[in-house]
Amino acid sequence: MREKELRFALICYGGISLAVYMHGITKEVWRLAAASRAFHDGAPQQGSGAVYGELLTAIATRTNVRLRILADIVAGASAGGINGIFLARALATGQSLDPLTDLWLDSADVDKLIDPDARPLSAATKFWAVPIAGWMMKKRGNVIDRTVGHGAQDEVRAKLSRFVRARWFEPPFGGETFVNLLLDAFDAMEQGPRGPVLVPDGQPVDLFVSVTDFAGHSVPLALNSPARVTEDEHRLMLHFREDSRTGARLDDVPGLTAAARATASFPGAFPPFTLRELDRVLDKRQIDWPGRDTFIRTQLPATAEGDPADRVLIDGSVLANAPFRPAIAALKQRPARREIDRRFVYIDPKPDYRSISFGKPAATEEARLPGFLPTILGALSEIPREQPIRENVEAIEGMSRRIRRMQHIVDAMKVEVEEQVAALFGTTFFLDTPTVARLEKWRAKAQDQAAARAGFAYSPYGHLKLSAVIEELASLIDRLLPPEGAVHQANRRLALWDEARARGLDRISGKKGAGASGDAIAFFRTHDLGFRIRRLRFLARELDTAVEATRDGRDPVCEDMREAIFTALGLYLDRQGDAWLAGLDLPADAGPGDWIDAVAARRDLTAIDGQADKLIAAALAAMPKDDRRTLLLAYLGYPFYDIATLPLLQGEGFDEYDPIKIDRISPSDATAIRTGGAAAMLKGIEFNSFGAFFSRAYRENDYLWGRLHGADRLIDIVASSVGGDKGLSAEELKAIKRRAFHAILDEEEGRLPKVAGLIAELRGEIG
């Protein structure tokens, strides 16, 4: 049975109190990933997880595809940033998101978020503000009466009254209060149940959290005249990575707490954040932070004066409410163990609902200019937060076009490349049993001939490879020995290029422009990890599409071949990680040549080539003759393909060879139960998206809809990954969704007493 991976890069928008709704959605993403792991492990599942298991079983039965689902890239801002942080930690550690639900329902409350110093001391506090509270409740009264159960209306009015009588002209919510709630959440996850890690071994999990640097930090900009200027940059992206090869793990709880607190510092509601605030809370709770210096060095911009711990950070959604860009950048060098369906899935809690009118007339109104306050609020908050993602979508589509173009070129080249390889070795070559010595000799001959026959086309290809290696070395040195600033970093990079030229590496082509020069060949043999990794990925793809696709069922010989490919791939991937190079005995003033030689010696790629040849040769020898011929043609012919496709991909060499698709999860898209978007179902949209902070009933409502909408859309997305003639029918999907919806209601009925009436209504609507 063919295996395929459906991979999510999840983008979580901001939404203030709609964070509770997004918690419901991210919880379903986590349950789907857990169900996929259980499906492949043969472990039982409960609730909606069991229904996801049924979905995967139905897909496998109908299409002969065992689908594996994982989320390996998570990016978020503001409320979405908090949910993204918890989800990424759960995926990477095996911890559960279940303990967070009660904390969201109990603690995301205006009475608990208000700073203790800001709370009204008695009913007489700001007694003159009571009419203002009454006016607000009257203004929203119809909405409260319509959307809140009778038993919760007094709660909303009382909390609104206390909120209005809290301190004015200062943020009402407490920063340290928020930090304590976040630390409580991490403690709850740590003490809760733990299952298996939800990404394969060696698969990195990247987490990006958008924050805004209030004062800004200087970044250099190269011009023609003057040669260098500086600009203030306010966007800041905090990056956490879980990767067993690099040792950079998502276990820095204080660092994650700082990211969550900073990204959700909604202007006016929460005070701005500095690390001093976190230091005070950690000191009171007697929590050590051994990674504090590393966090400051790697996450916060360097400053020439002042302590970085005093850098002021505010809500990430002010400038980057939809952080697609870092997630796109993280696609490079992703492990790909099988066929990949890459999805960018973004969660937008209210795509069709705007808290402020931008002057657009309603159906019965005449066009009018926006008023004084709507103009200010729109310019300062709403418009930046709601900026369309068109540029990001176009960037992803551009990548997908390049990948599709590469696939077409590879397919078109296949007959010609196979003829070239067969001519190189003769017809009897494919009848020979591959051995380590033969494979090494054949591989070297194929690479030399591909370079020679490429003619002048080899030179730009070789320069692209050289550039990729030098830039990878520069990035590696920056991580192992951080530069003292942007100028130092640029000078080190230039020094590496000067060393490469001094070694004659810029003269890529050999004599008379045919093939590669001896210096270039020697350099690539000791440093070109990328080519080796791409070749094995290509071989794995050929095994899937040209060999296993011809089988009617499971073939142990193919499984052994795949195991050999990825074991060999692991040898190279280990050496790509920083952990392999940790502890290089080089002084701080080591020159670029010292670094080049030390990295080459530590990686020792030529020795690893021998180990990889041994694995591949043994697996090939066990395959039927025709299949062995197919894979040998792909493996030895890969240099021909790489020369053609690497320039097409602009040297990026993406590991995932399939176009990228974009999906959205929102109230407007999940229509299996109700239609009408956020306004018809969510309560947190009220009070300019602060509504869910005023009532547990609101939070229970939004959390439940989040789970239901998450299940609705995720089932659609999973089914679309294996569509076509053999895909599940619309009626089959409706039946699966009904079972998932009822499973969620069964799970949550006891936890959500405030929305018992809604649950009863939903059971009738679901059927």
N, C-alpha and C positions, 0 to 999 in steps of 0.2 A: 504494500500500500504506500502510495506516494505521500511524503510529508511536506508540509508547507507552513510557513510562519506568517501570522498576521501581527504586524508590529505597530504599536501606537506611539506617536509623538503627541503628547497631550498638552494642549494650551488652555489654561484656565484664566478667564477674564476676572476683572474686579466686579464687585456687586454689593459691597457693604453688608447689610444683614442678609442678603441673598447667599452669603457664605453657607448658611444652613442648607439651602437648596443644593448648592454645589457639593456639600458633604454627602448628600444622598447620591448624587451622580458618581462622584469619585469612589464611593463605597461599592457601587455596582461594577465599576472598572476593576477594583480590587477583587471582588467576588468572581468576576469573569476570569481574571488571570489565575486565581486560585482554582477555579473549576477546570481550567485548561491543564494546569499542573496535575490535578487529581485524575483527570481523564487519562493522561499519559502514564501516570503512576499506577493506575488501577485502584485508586483510593475512593472511598465513598464521599458523597457530598450531601448537604442538606439545603433546604430552602431554595432560593433562586439559583444557587450554585448547582443544585441537582438538575434544574431545568436547563442550565447552560450545558451541563454534561450530556443531557438528552439531545440538545441541539448539535453538539459535536459528534455524537454517535450517529445521528441521522445523516449528517453531512458525510461521515466516513462510509456509511452503508450505501448512500446514494451515489457518491462521486468517487469513491475509492481514494479519498484524500484525508489523511489524519492532520487536522489543523491544530497548530500550536499558537496560542495567543499570549502576547506579552506587551507590557508598556515599558519602554527603556529610555524614553526622553520625556521629561515633565518640565513645563515652564509655566509660571504664573505670576500674576500681579495682584496686590491688595488681597481681597478675600480669596481670590483664586490662588494667590501665592501661598496662603496658609494651607489651603486644602492640598495644593501640589506638594508642599513640604511633607505633610503627614503621609500622603500616598506614596511618594518616592521612598520614604523610610520604610513603610510597610512592604513595598515590593522588594527592597534590597535586603531586608532583615528577616522577613517571614512573620513580623509582628502583625497583630490584628488591628483593624480600624473600628471594630465593634465597641471597645471601651470609650471611644471618642464621642459616640452618639449621645450618651447621657450627659456628657460634659457640654456638648453643644446645646442640648435642650435645656439644661439647668443653668448654665453659666453665661450664655450669650444673651444676657438680660440687662436691660438698662440699669436696674437697681444694683447689679453686681459689677457693672463696668464703670459706673460713676466713681470718680476719685473720692475716697473718704473725706477729704478736705472740702469737696465741692457739694456734698449732700446737704439738703436742708435739715437743720437741726430740729425743727419742730414744725407743726402746722402753721405757726405764725411767721415762719421765715418767708420773707418777701411776700407777705400777705397781699400786697398791692398787685402782685403778679397773677393772682388767682383769676381775675377777669381775663387776662391774656390767655391763660390755659383754657378757660371756658370758651373763649372765642375760637381757639384752635380746634377744640373738640367739636364745637358746633359746625365749624367749617368742614371737618372730616366726619361729622356724625353719621351722615347717610352711609358713608363707606363702612364705618365701624359697625353700624347696625346690620348692614348687608353681608359683611364678610366675616364677622366675629360672632361666635355663639353667645347666647345670652349670658352664660356663666362667666365668659371672659371679658365682657364689655366693661365691667367695673374695674377689673385689673388694668386694662389699657388706659382708662381714664385716670386712675390713681397714679400710674407710673408716668403718664404724660404730665400730670400736674406737678409731681416731684421733679421731673426733668426740667420743666420750665422754671421752677423755683430754685434750681441749682445755680451755681455761680455763673455769671455772665462775663463775656469778653475774655474768657479763658476756656481752654478745652474742658468739657465736663467729664470726659472719661479719663481714667487714671492710667498712666504709662506703666508704673510698677504693678498696678493691679492686673493689667493685661499680661505683663511678663510672667507673673505668678500663675495666671490661668494657663498660659502656654506650657510652662514647666510642669504643671499638674497634668496636662494632656500627654506630654512625653512620658511622665511617670506611669500614667494609666496604661499606655501602650506597652511599656517595659514590663509591667506587672501582669498584663493580660495574657491570653493564650498566644502561643507561637506555633506557626506551621513552617513548612519548607519555604525556602527562598523562591520567589516567583519569577526569577530570570535564570536562564541557564548559566552554568559555571563559566566564568570568563566573559560574560556579557556585561558591558558597563551600563550603569544607570546614571544618566546625567540629569541634574536638577538645576534649573535656572530660576532665580527669583529677582524680579524687577523692583528696584527702589529708586528714589530720587534724591540726589545729593543737593541739599538746599542751597549751600553757598557755591557749589560747583568746584571743579578741579581743572587745572590747566592741562591741556593736551597739545602737543606740538603739531604743527601743520606745515608741510613743505610747499613752498611756492617758488616761482621763478625769481621774483623780486618783491620783497626781501626773501632771502633763502629760507628763513624759518620764522614763523609767527606762532603765537599760542592763542588758543580759544578756551573759553570756559565751557566744560561739558557737565551737564546735570544728570544725564542718564547713567545709571550704574546697575550692572548686572552681576549679582552674586551667584557663584557657580560652585556646586557640590557634585562630587563624582564618586560613585561606588564602582570599584574595579579591582578585582582580586589580583590583577597583575601589577597595578601601580601602587596599591596600598592606600590610596586616597578614598576613604570610606565615609559613608553617611552616618558616622557615629559621633559626630561633634554636636551633641545636643545643645550646649550653650550657643554655638555658632548658628545652628538652625533656629534657635529661639530668637537670636538677634535678627536673622533674616525675616522671620515671621512678624516680629514686632515692628520692624522698619517698614516692610512692604505694606502693612495695613494701617499706617499712621495717617488716617484720613484727615486732611487739613481741617482744623476747627473742632473736630470731634476728639481726637487724641493729640497729646503733646508730641512735638517732634522727638525723635529717638537719637540718643547717643549711647555708646558703650558704657558710659558712666552709670547710666540707669541700670543696665544689666549687671554691672559689677556690684552695685549696692544690693540687688536682689540675691545674687549668688552668694554674697557675703552673709546676708541674713539667713539664708537656707543652708549655709556651710557646704556649698558645692564648689569644688575645684574646677578650674578651666585650664587644663594643661595646654590646650591648643590656641590660647588667646593670641599669642604673638604670631603664630602661623596665620590665624584668621585675619589679623590686621595686615600682615605682609601680603597675603594672596587675594584678599577680598576688597580692601579699601585702597583708594588711590594714595600714592606717596605724597607727602606734603613737606615742603622745605621748612616750614615753621609751624609750631604748635603740635599738639599731641593728636595722632589720628583717632584716638578714643573720643575726642571732642567733636569729630565730624558729625554734622547734623543731617539726619536722614528722615525723609518723609515718604508718604504713600507712593508706591511704585506705579500706580495707574495714572498719575498726573501726566507722565510723558510716555509711558509704555504699557498701556492697558492690555495689549495683545502681543506678548513677546515671542513672535514667530522667529525673528532673525537668529537668536542664539540657538534655537532648536534646529533650524536649517543647517547652521554651521556644524552642529554636533553629528550630522549624518556622515561626516567623513570618518573613514576607518572604523566602521561598525562591523563587528563579527557577523558573518552570514553563513550559517551552517546548512541552509537549505533554501529552497525557493522562498522569496520574500514578497509579501504584499505590504508595502509601507503606507500607513495612513497618518496624515496630520488630522487629529480630531480636536476641535476647539469647542469649549463650553461657553456659551453666551447666555446668561440667565434671562435677559430681557431684550432680544434683538428688535422687537417691534413695539417697544414701550419706551417712551421718553418722559422723564420727570418734569422737564421744562419745555415749553413750547418755543420754538425758534422762529416764531412769526408765521408759521404755516397755518392757513385758515382751516377751520373745521368745515364740515360739509355745508353748514347753514350760516357760516360767518363770512364776512368780508375780510380780505387781506389787511393786516395791520402791522405796524412796526412793533417789535418786542419792547416791553417796558424797561424801566431803569434796572431793577434787580435781575430780571431774566437775562438782560444783556450782559451784566457783569458776571453772573453765575455761569452763563453759557460759555463766555469767553475764557473764564478762569478754570472751569471744571468740566462741564458737560462736553463741550466740543473736543478738547484734547482727549478725553476718555473715550469718546465715541468715534474717533477717526477711523475710517474704513481700512480694512486690511488688504485692499486691492493690490498694493505694491508687493506685499508678502505672497499673496496668491500667485501673482505674475512671476515672482522669483522661483517659486516651487514649480510652476508650470514650465518655466525655462529649463530647469534641471530635468524635468520629466521628458521634455522634447529632446534634450541631448542624449538621455539614456535610451529613448526609443530609436533615435537615429543610430546610436551605437549598435543596438540590437539588429537593425536592418542591415547595417554594414557587415556585421559579423555573419549574419545569415547569407548575405550575398557573396561573401568571400569564401564560404566554407568549401565549395567544390574546388575552387582554384587552390586554396591552401592545402587541401588534402592531396591534390595532384602534385603540388610542389614537394610536400613531405614524402610522398610515396616515391617520387623520382629521385629524391636524395638518397634513399636507403635501398631501393630495389624491391621487387615483389616478394622476395623470400624473407625480408626483414620482419614482416608481421607474423611469420610462422615461428620465429625464434622465441624462446622463453626469455622474458626480460630478466636480467640480473643487474646488480648494483653497478658493476663495471660497464655493462652495455648501456644502461640507462644514462649514466654519467656521460659516456662518450656520445651517445645519440643526442642528448640534450645540448651538449656543447656545440656539436656540429650544426644542429638546427638553428641555434642562436647566431652562430657565425654566418651561416648562409642567409638567414633572414636579414641580418644587417647589411651583408654585401649586396643582396638582390634589391634592397630598398633604394640603393643609389643615393642621390642627394636628399631623399626624404628622410634618411636616417639622421642627418645632422640636427634638424629641429626636434625630432623625437629624442635624440640623445641629450640635447640641451635641456629639454623639459625634465628628463629623468635626473640630470645633474642638479637642476634647480630644486626639484623636489627633495633630493637627498640633502643638499646644503641647507635648505630652509628647515627641514626636519631636524638637522643637527643644531641649528641655531635655536629653534624652539626648545629642544631638549636641554641645551646648556642653560637657557633662561630658567627652566624649571628646576634643574639641579643646583644651579648657582645663580639665584635671582640677581638681575642687574641693579645698579644703583640709581638708575633713572632711564628716561627715554633716550637720552643722548648716548649713555653707556651701552644700552641695548643695540642701538643703531650702529655704533662703532664696532661692537663685537661681530655683528652680522657682516659688516664690510670686511673685517679682518678675515673671516672665514672665506669669503669670496676671493680675497687677495691670495690666501693660501692655496685655494683651488687653482687659481691661474698660475701661481708659482710652480705648481706640480704639473702644469701642462694639461689640466683637465678641461680647459675651455676649448682645446683643439680636439673635438669629439671624433671627427672622421679620420680614418686611416689614410694611407697613401692613395693618391689619385681619387680621393673622395669615395672610396669603396669601403663600407663597413666601419667598424669602430677602431680607434687608435688603441695601441697597447696599453697606454696609461689609463684610458677610459675603461677598458675591459677590466683591468686590475682593480680600479676603484669600485666599479659596479659589483664585482664579485665579492668584495668585502663590505659593501655598504648598502646595496640596493635591496632592502627588505621589501619595499613596495611591490617590485616586480614578482618576487617569489610568492607573496601573499595573493596577488591578483591571479597568478597562474593557477594556484591551487583552488581558488574560488571558481575560476573558469572551468576547471576540471570537474568540480563538484556540480556545477550547473549542467555540464554535458552528461554527467552520470544521471541526473534527474530527468533531463529532457530527451536525451537520445538513447538511453539504455533502459532505465526503469520505466519510462513511459510505454515501452513495448511489452511490459510484463502484465499479466492478468492478476497477479497476487504478489505476496511477499517473497523476496528472493534473498536468501542468506548471503549469497555471493556478492550481491550489490550492497548489502548492509556492511559486509566486511570491507568492501572497497571504500565506502563512505567513512567508515571508522578509520581506515588508513589515511585517507585524505585529511580528515580533521585532526587526527593525531599529529600528522606532519605539519599541518597549519598551526597547531598549538605551539610547536617548537619555535616557529618564527614569531608568533604573537607574543610569547613570553619575552622574547628579546626586544620587542617593540616597546614594552612597558618601562616606566621609570624605575620600578623596583629592581629590574635586572641590572640596571646601571648604578644603583645606589652604592655609595661607598667607594666610588672611583678615587684612587689615591692620586689626586692631582692638586697642586697648590692653587691658591686663589689667583695667582698671576700667571697660570699656565697659558701658553700661547694656543692659537687655533690649531696648529699642527699637532700639538700634544693631545688636544681633545679628539681630533679626527682619528689618530692612531689608537688612543685609549679605548674609544667606543668600538672601533673595529676589533681590537683584541678581545674585549669583554664579550662581544656578541659572537665572534668566531663563526661567521656564516658559512664558510667553506666546509667546516666540520659538520655543521648542521645539515648542509646539503647532502652529505653522505648518509646521515640518519634518515632524512626524508626519502632519498632514493631507495633505501633498503625497504622502507614501509610500502612505497608505491610499487616497487618491483614485485614484492611478494604478493600483494593484492592483485596486481595485473596478471601474474602468472596463473592465478586460480580462476580467472574468468574464461568463459567460452571465447573461442578464437575471434569471432566477429565482433563481440563486445570489446575484447582487448584491442582489436584494431581501431575501433571507434575512439576509444579513450586515448590510445597512443597518438592517433592523429591530432586529437585536441591538445594533449599535453605537449607534444613536440612542436606542434604548429602554433602554439600560443604566441611566440615572439612575432610571427607575422601579424596576428590579430592586434597585439599590443602596439606595434608600430603604427597601425592604422587608427586605433581608437583612443590612445592616450592623448594625442593632440586634439582630438574631437572633444574630449572631456576637459581640455585645458589643463592637463596635468593633475587633475584632482583624483582620478583613479577611484571612483566610488566603489565600495564593496557591494552595495545593493544594486543589482543590475535591472531592477524593474521600476517603471514609472511610479511616481508618487501621487496618491489621491488624497483629497481633502474632504472631510465630513464634519458636520456640525451637530452638536447636541444642544437643544434649546426647547423651551415650551412651545415654540411655533412649529417645530419639526416633529415632536412626539405627539402624534394625533390619534393613536390607536384607541384611546379612551375618550378624550375630549379635545375639542378644538377651541381656538380663541386666543391662544398665546398666553403670555404672562399675566395680562390683565384678567383673564378668565379663571386662573388657577392659583396664582401666587399671592400671598399676603405681604411678603417682605418688600414689595415694590412701593408700599404706602410710605408717607412721610419722607419722600425723596430717598427711598430705598433703605431707610432705617427702621421700617415697620416691624420686622421680626424681632427687634430688640425689645419691643414693648409688650409682647405676649407670648407665653409658652404655646398657646393655641396656634398662633401664627407660625412659630418655629416647627411645631409638629406637622402642621399643614405643609409647609414648604419642604421639610425633610422627606415626608412621605412622597410628595410629588417628584422630588429629586430622584428617589429610588425608582419610581415607576417610569419616569421619563428616561432615566439611564438604561433601564432594562429594555424599553421600547426601541430606543435608537441603537443600542449595542447589538441586539438581535438582528436588526436590519443590516448593520455594518458587517457582522460576522457572516451572514448569509450571502451578502454581495461579494465576499472574497472568493466564493466558489460557485458563482452563478453559472448561467448558461443552460443548456438543455437538460442537464442532470441536476440542476439546482432545485432547492425546495420551492414548492408552489406558494402562492400568496395565501391560500387556505391553510396550508401546513404551518406557515409562519404565524398566522393569526392564532392557531391553536397553541403553538408554543408560547406566544406572548400571553395568552389567557392563563396558562399554567404558571408562568413566571409572575404575573400580576397577583394571582391568588396566593402564591407562595410568599410574596412580599407582604401582603396584607396579613397572612397568617403569622408571619414572623413579628410584625410590628403592632398587631392589635393590642397586646398587653402593655406595650411600652407607650402607646399614644392615646391615653384616655380622653384627652381634650378634643380629639377629632373622631370620636366613635361614630358620630352621625355621618361624617364624610366617608368613613370606611364602609358603612352600610350602603351608602349611595353608590360607592364605587363597585361594590360587589354586584349590585344590580346592573350597572352600566357595562361591566366587563362580561357578565353572563356566564 
